[in-house]
Amino acid sequence: MPIVIGAKPESDFADPIGLLTDCHRRIERFLSVLAQVGAQAQGGSLTSEQRTALETALRYFRESAPKHTADEEQTLFPRLRSVDRPEVKAVLASVDSLESDHSQAEKSHAEVERLGQAWLAAGSLPPNDGTRFTALVAGLAELYREHIAVEEHEVFPVAAAVLGKLQHDAMGGEMAARRGLRQSL
């Protein structure tokens, strides 16, 4: 990825909440790529640049995004549920809704993947499929816009405040292991 002067450096596994937030920026970026390809090509022939962009975005959502969901559902949310504090109880309803969003997003991503792969294989999509691709991506963008806002403005600040260093370290270790890496502290 290009370096942007003045941009916040990417977080590492020692800052698992920061890492989750960084992943949100990647989700937004790759959704934008899918939306741009859909709007520009409208299911028709892809330029080589559009083909590469589509392949890259599909790969991100197929391979990396599920790890982010697991980071939240298997690493962060269970820790929050185990904390008996009023500020945590206040966000737990949001956590249940976020898990429902994950399930909905997974179904939409599966269809985007199917349509995207068909587009790559055939070189174009039938008009109805091109329209469906664009609608699915727009729906995902709206879902993620709301989902990310809840996580970053409600859930993550509470998690950062109530989970101690040992829990943050354990979370970072689990997230690293999920990616086949060893966490270095």
Backbone as numpy.savetxt, mean C-alpha at the origin, in Angstrom:
# Nx Ny Nz CAx CAy CAz Cx Cy Cz
14.82 4.90 -7.40 13.99 6.08 -7.40 14.87 7.32 -7.40
14.40 8.35 -8.09 15.22 9.56 -8.11 15.29 10.22 -6.74
16.39 10.88 -6.50 16.58 11.59 -5.24 16.02 12.99 -5.41
15.23 13.42 -4.43 14.67 14.76 -4.45 15.34 15.55 -3.35
15.98 16.65 -3.72 16.68 17.48 -2.74 15.65 18.02 -1.74
15.96 17.87 -0.47 15.07 18.34 0.58 14.00 17.34 0.97
13.93 16.19 0.28 12.93 15.19 0.61 13.34 14.44 1.88
12.33 13.98 2.61 12.57 13.19 3.82 13.22 11.87 3.40
14.33 11.49 4.07 14.93 10.20 3.74 13.98 9.06 4.11
14.09 7.97 3.36 13.27 6.80 3.65 13.59 6.27 5.04
12.56 5.80 5.72 12.74 5.20 7.04 13.34 3.81 6.89
13.82 3.27 8.01 14.32 1.91 7.99 13.57 1.09 9.04
13.97 -0.16 9.23 13.24 -1.05 10.11 13.33 -0.65 11.58
14.23 0.24 11.92 14.28 0.76 13.29 13.12 1.73 13.55
12.48 2.19 12.49 11.32 3.08 12.59 10.17 2.47 11.80
9.54 1.43 12.36 8.51 0.72 11.59 7.30 1.59 11.23
6.93 2.54 12.08 5.81 3.41 11.75 6.19 4.31 10.57
7.41 4.81 10.57 7.89 5.60 9.44 7.94 4.78 8.17
8.32 3.52 8.30 8.38 2.63 7.14 6.98 2.41 6.55
5.98 2.24 7.42 4.61 2.08 6.95 4.15 3.35 6.21
4.51 4.50 6.74 4.15 5.77 6.10 4.85 5.91 4.75
6.12 5.55 4.69 6.85 5.60 3.42 6.18 4.70 2.38
5.71 3.55 2.83 5.04 2.62 1.92 3.76 3.26 1.36
3.08 4.06 2.18 1.89 4.75 1.68 2.24 5.66 0.50
3.39 6.31 0.57 3.79 7.17 -0.55 4.01 6.33 -1.81
4.58 5.14 -1.64 4.79 4.26 -2.81 3.44 3.80 -3.36
2.50 3.45 -2.49 1.16 3.04 -2.94 0.54 4.17 -3.75
0.59 5.38 -3.23 0.03 6.53 -3.95 0.72 6.73 -5.30
2.03 6.59 -5.32 2.79 6.80 -6.55 2.42 5.74 -7.60
2.35 4.47 -7.19 2.04 3.42 -8.16 0.57 3.44 -8.59
-0.34 3.88 -7.71 -1.73 4.07 -8.13 -1.81 5.18 -9.18
-1.03 6.22 -8.97 -0.99 7.31 -9.93 -0.48 6.82 -11.29
0.50 5.94 -11.26 1.02 5.37 -12.51 -0.08 4.59 -13.23
-0.81 3.76 -12.48 -1.89 2.98 -13.09 -2.96 3.91 -13.67
-3.29 4.97 -12.93 -4.30 5.92 -13.40 -3.83 6.63 -14.66
-2.57 7.02 -14.69 -2.04 7.73 -15.86 -2.03 6.83 -17.09
-1.58 5.59 -16.91 -1.56 4.66 -18.06 -2.99 4.43 -18.54
-3.91 4.21 -17.61 -5.30 3.99 -17.99 -5.89 5.17 -18.74
-5.62 6.39 -18.24 -6.17 7.59 -18.87 -5.53 7.86 -20.24
-4.23 7.64 -20.34 -3.53 7.93 -21.59 -3.85 6.90 -22.67
-3.78 5.62 -22.32 -3.94 4.57 -23.34 -5.39 4.13 -23.50
-6.21 4.34 -22.50 -7.64 4.00 -22.55 -7.90 2.59 -23.07
-7.07 1.66 -22.62 -7.24 0.27 -23.03 -6.66 -0.05 -24.39
-6.14 0.95 -25.09 -5.58 0.74 -26.42 -4.12 0.34 -26.36
-3.44 0.49 -27.48 -2.03 0.13 -27.57 -1.21 0.92 -26.57
-0.21 0.24 -26.00 0.68 0.85 -25.02 2.00 1.23 -25.68
2.51 2.40 -25.35 3.88 2.73 -25.76 4.81 1.87 -24.91
6.07 1.81 -25.28 7.01 1.02 -24.48 7.12 1.59 -23.07
7.05 2.92 -22.94 7.12 3.55 -21.62 5.88 3.19 -20.79
4.71 3.23 -21.41 3.48 2.85 -20.69 3.50 1.38 -20.30
3.99 0.53 -21.20 4.08 -0.91 -20.91 4.98 -1.15 -19.69
6.14 -0.51 -19.66 7.07 -0.65 -18.53 6.44 -0.13 -17.25
5.78 1.01 -17.34 5.13 1.59 -16.16 4.03 0.67 -15.64
3.23 0.12 -16.53 2.16 -0.79 -16.14 2.74 -2.05 -15.50
3.74 -2.64 -16.13 4.38 -3.84 -15.57 4.94 -3.57 -14.17
5.60 -2.43 -14.01 6.23 -2.10 -12.73 5.17 -1.88 -11.64
4.12 -1.14 -11.97 3.07 -0.88 -10.98 2.34 -2.18 -10.61
2.04 -3.01 -11.59 1.38 -4.28 -11.29 2.26 -5.15 -10.40
3.55 -5.19 -10.69 4.48 -5.97 -9.87 4.52 -5.45 -8.44
4.53 -4.12 -8.28 4.54 -3.55 -6.93 3.31 -4.03 -6.15
2.13 -3.92 -6.74 0.91 -4.30 -6.03 0.78 -5.80 -5.86
1.41 -6.58 -6.72 1.38 -8.04 -6.61 2.37 -8.54 -5.55
3.55 -7.93 -5.48 4.62 -8.47 -4.64 4.87 -7.68 -3.35
4.86 -6.38 -3.41 5.24 -5.56 -2.25 4.05 -5.13 -1.39
2.98 -4.71 -2.01 1.83 -4.21 -1.24 1.29 -5.25 -0.26
1.22 -6.55 -0.62 0.74 -7.52 0.36 1.62 -7.58 1.63
2.89 -7.29 1.50 3.77 -7.26 2.69 3.39 -6.09 3.59
3.02 -4.97 2.99 2.57 -3.81 3.77 1.30 -4.17 4.54
0.36 -4.81 3.87 -0.88 -5.22 4.54 -0.56 -6.16 5.69
0.32 -7.11 5.48 0.72 -8.03 6.56 1.42 -7.27 7.68
2.22 -6.27 7.34 2.88 -5.46 8.37 1.83 -4.85 9.30
0.75 -4.40 8.72 -0.30 -3.80 9.54 -1.12 -4.86 10.27
-1.62 -5.85 9.53 -2.55 -6.82 10.12 -1.89 -7.84 11.05
-0.64 -8.18 10.79 0.02 -9.21 11.60 1.02 -8.63 12.60
1.49 -7.43 12.36 2.53 -6.85 13.20 2.02 -5.67 14.03
1.39 -4.70 13.41 0.96 -3.50 14.13 -0.38 -3.68 14.86
-1.41 -4.07 14.14 -2.74 -4.11 14.73 -2.84 -5.04 15.95
-2.27 -6.24 15.90 -2.34 -7.09 17.10 -1.69 -6.44 18.33
-0.62 -5.72 18.13 0.03 -5.03 19.25 -0.88 -3.94 19.82
-1.54 -3.23 18.93 -2.47 -2.21 19.41 -3.62 -2.85 20.19
-4.13 -3.96 19.69 -5.25 -4.63 20.38 -4.85 -5.14 21.76
-3.56 -5.34 21.98 -3.11 -5.87 23.28 -2.87 -4.77 24.32
-2.99 -3.51 23.90 -2.74 -2.39 24.82 -4.07 -1.92 25.41
-4.14 -1.90 26.72 -5.36 -1.50 27.41 -5.24 -0.04 27.86
-5.42 0.86 26.90 -5.38 2.30 27.19 -6.51 2.98 26.44
-7.08 4.02 27.01 -8.23 4.68 26.38 -7.96 5.18 24.96
-6.77 5.74 24.72 -6.48 6.27 23.38 -6.41 5.15 22.34
-6.02 3.94 22.78 -5.98 2.80 21.86 -7.39 2.32 21.59
-8.18 2.20 22.63 -9.58 1.76 22.45 -10.31 2.67 21.48
-9.98 3.94 21.50 -10.64 4.91 20.61 -10.32 4.65 19.13
-9.17 4.07 18.82 -8.82 3.83 17.41 -9.09 2.39 16.96
-9.47 1.50 17.88 -9.66 0.10 17.49 -10.81 -0.09 16.50
-11.86 0.71 16.60 -12.94 0.62 15.59 -12.39 0.98 14.22
-11.50 1.95 14.18 -10.86 2.31 12.91 -10.03 1.16 12.38
-9.37 0.44 13.27 -8.54 -0.69 12.86 -9.41 -1.76 12.20
-10.57 -2.04 12.78 -11.48 -3.03 12.18 -11.89 -2.59 10.77
-12.19 -1.32 10.61 -12.56 -0.79 9.31 -11.40 -0.85 8.32
-10.19 -0.60 8.82 -9.00 -0.67 7.95 -8.79 -2.08 7.43
-9.02 -3.07 8.27 -8.88 -4.47 7.82 -9.92 -4.80 6.76
-11.12 -4.25 6.89 -12.14 -4.42 5.87 -11.70 -3.76 4.56
-11.08 -2.58 4.67 -10.53 -1.91 3.48 -9.50 -2.80 2.79
-8.65 -3.44 3.59 -7.61 -4.31 3.01 -8.25 -5.42 2.18
-9.31 -6.00 2.70 -10.00 -7.07 1.99 -10.61 -6.56 0.68
-11.24 -5.41 0.75 -11.83 -4.81 -0.45 -10.74 -4.47 -1.47
-9.64 -3.89 -1.01 -8.54 -3.52 -1.91 -7.95 -4.76 -2.57
-7.82 -5.84 -1.80 -7.25 -7.08 -2.35 -8.07 -7.58 -3.53
-9.38 -7.53 -3.41 -10.27 -7.97 -4.51 -10.11 -7.06 -5.72
-10.07 -5.77 -5.49 -9.90 -4.83 -6.61 -8.53 -5.01 -7.28
-7.50 -5.18 -6.45 -6.16 -5.39 -7.02 -6.10 -6.66 -7.86
-6.80 -7.70 -7.43 -6.80 -8.96 -8.19 -7.40 -8.72 -9.58
-8.46 -7.93 -9.64 -9.07 -7.65 -10.95 -8.20 -6.72 -11.78
-7.57 -5.73 -11.15 -6.64 -4.85 -11.88 -5.49 -5.68 -12.44
-4.98 -6.60 -11.64 -3.91 -7.50 -12.09 -4.35 -8.31 -13.30
-5.53 -8.91 -13.22 -6.04 -9.72 -14.32 -6.18 -8.88 -15.59
-6.80 -7.71 -15.46 -6.97 -6.85 -16.63 -5.64 -6.32 -17.15
-4.75 -5.95 -16.24 -3.44 -5.45 -16.64 -2.62 -6.49 -17.37
-2.66 -7.72 -16.88 -1.92 -8.80 -17.55 -2.53 -9.10 -18.92
-3.86 -9.06 -19.01 -4.52 -9.27 -20.30 -4.12 -8.16 -21.28
-4.04 -6.93 -20.77 -3.64 -5.79 -21.59 -2.23 -5.98 -22.11
-1.33 -6.39 -21.22 0.06 -6.61 -21.62 0.17 -7.75 -22.63
-0.60 -8.80 -22.44 -0.51 -9.97 -23.32 -1.11 -9.69 -24.70
-2.27 -9.04 -24.75 -2.97 -8.83 -26.01 -2.58 -7.53 -26.71
-2.00 -6.61 -25.96 -1.62 -5.32 -26.55 -2.71 -4.27 -26.45
-3.92 -4.71 -26.15 -5.03 -3.77 -25.94 -6.12 -4.52 -25.18
-7.10 -3.74 -24.71 -8.24 -4.32 -24.00 -9.52 -4.01 -24.75
-10.51 -4.89 -24.65 -11.82 -4.52 -25.19 -12.31 -3.26 -24.45
-13.11 -2.42 -25.10 -13.53 -1.15 -24.48 -14.11 -1.30 -23.07
-14.95 -2.30 -22.85 -15.54 -2.48 -21.52 -14.46 -2.77 -20.48
-13.45 -3.55 -20.85 -12.37 -3.87 -19.91 -11.49 -2.65 -19.65
-11.25 -1.84 -20.68 -10.49 -0.61 -20.48 -11.20 0.33 -19.52
-12.51 0.45 -19.68 -13.31 1.28 -18.79 -13.30 0.70 -17.37
-13.40 -0.61 -17.28 -13.40 -1.28 -15.96 -12.06 -1.06 -15.27
-10.95 -1.17 -15.99 -9.62 -0.96 -15.43 -9.54 0.44 -14.82
-9.95 1.44 -15.59 -9.90 2.83 -15.12 -10.78 3.03 -13.89
-11.97 2.44 -13.90 -12.88 2.58 -12.76 -12.32 1.90 -11.51
-11.73 0.74 -11.68 -11.14 0.03 -10.53 -10.00 0.85 -9.91
-9.15 1.39 -10.76 -8.03 2.19 -10.26 -8.54 3.44 -9.55
-9.55 4.08 -10.09 -10.13 5.26 -9.44 -10.74 4.87 -8.09
-11.41 3.74 -8.03 -11.97 3.27 -6.76 -10.90 2.97 -5.74
-9.81 2.36 -6.19 -8.70 2.08 -5.27 -8.08 3.38 -4.77
-7.94 4.36 -5.65 -7.35 5.64 -5.24 -8.20 6.29 -4.16
-9.51 6.24 -4.30 -10.41 6.82 -3.29 -10.33 6.03 -1.99
-10.37 4.71 -2.09 -10.28 3.88 -0.90 -8.98 4.17 -0.14
-7.86 4.19 -0.86 -6.57 4.44 -0.21 -6.46 5.86 0.34
-7.05 6.82 -0.33 -6.99 8.20 0.16 -7.58 8.27 1.58
-8.75 7.69 1.75 -9.41 7.69 3.06 -8.67 6.78 4.05
-8.29 5.62 3.60 -7.60 4.62 4.42 -6.29 5.18 4.98
-5.50 5.75 4.11 -4.21 6.30 4.52 -4.40 7.47 5.49
-5.39 8.29 5.24 -5.65 9.42 6.15 -5.96 8.91 7.56
-6.78 7.89 7.69 -7.11 7.34 9.00 -5.86 6.77 9.66
-5.08 6.01 8.90 -3.87 5.42 9.49 -2.89 6.50 9.94
-2.62 7.46 9.07 -1.58 8.44 9.37 -2.01 9.51 10.38
-3.31 9.78 10.48 -3.76 10.83 11.39 -4.35 10.30 12.69
-4.74 9.03 12.70 -5.34 8.47 13.91 -4.52 7.30 14.48
-4.34 6.26 13.67 -3.76 5.01 14.17 -2.25 5.13 14.42
-1.50 5.59 13.45 -0.04 5.63 13.59 0.42 6.53 14.73
-0.17 7.72 14.92 0.28 8.54 16.05 0.03 7.85 17.40
-1.10 7.17 17.53 -1.37 6.45 18.78 -0.37 5.31 18.95
-0.12 4.57 17.88 0.84 3.46 17.96 2.22 3.97 18.34
2.64 5.07 17.74 3.96 5.62 18.05 4.04 6.04 19.51
2.92 6.50 20.06 2.92 6.99 21.44 2.83 5.87 22.47
2.11 4.80 22.17 1.85 3.79 23.21 2.76 2.57 23.11
3.35 2.32 21.96 4.22 1.14 21.82 5.65 1.56 22.14
6.26 0.84 23.04 7.61 1.18 23.48 8.69 0.71 22.51
9.92 1.02 22.86 11.06 0.69 22.01 11.16 -0.81 21.72
10.94 -1.65 22.72 11.02 -3.09 22.49 9.98 -3.54 21.47
8.78 -2.99 21.55 7.74 -3.35 20.59 8.09 -2.81 19.20
8.61 -1.60 19.14 9.02 -1.04 17.84 10.13 -1.90 17.23
11.10 -2.30 18.06 12.19 -3.15 17.56 11.65 -4.49 17.06
10.73 -5.08 17.82 10.14 -6.36 17.40 9.36 -6.20 16.10
8.62 -5.10 15.98 7.89 -4.84 14.75 8.85 -4.73 13.57
9.91 -3.95 13.75 10.90 -3.80 12.68 11.50 -5.13 12.29
11.78 -5.97 13.27 12.33 -7.30 13.00 11.36 -8.16 12.20
10.10 -8.12 12.57 9.09 -8.90 11.83 8.94 -8.39 10.40
8.94 -7.08 10.25 8.80 -6.50 8.92 10.01 -6.84 8.04
11.19 -6.80 8.62 12.40 -7.17 7.87 12.35 -8.64 7.46
11.97 -9.49 8.41 11.90 -10.93 8.13 10.89 -11.22 7.02
9.79 -10.49 7.01 8.77 -10.67 5.98 9.35 -10.41 4.59
10.41 -9.63 4.53 11.06 -9.30 3.27 12.34 -10.09 3.05
12.57 -11.07 3.92 13.76 -11.91 3.80 15.03 -11.19 4.21
14.91 -10.17 5.06 16.07 -9.38 5.50 16.29 -9.57 6.99
17.48 -9.25 7.43 17.78 -9.20 8.86 17.80 -7.74 9.26
17.17 -7.46 10.39 17.15 -6.09 10.88 18.47 -5.79 11.57
19.05 -4.65 11.24 20.27 -4.24 11.92 19.94 -3.01 12.74
20.19 -3.08 14.01 19.91 -1.95 14.91 21.20 -1.32 15.37
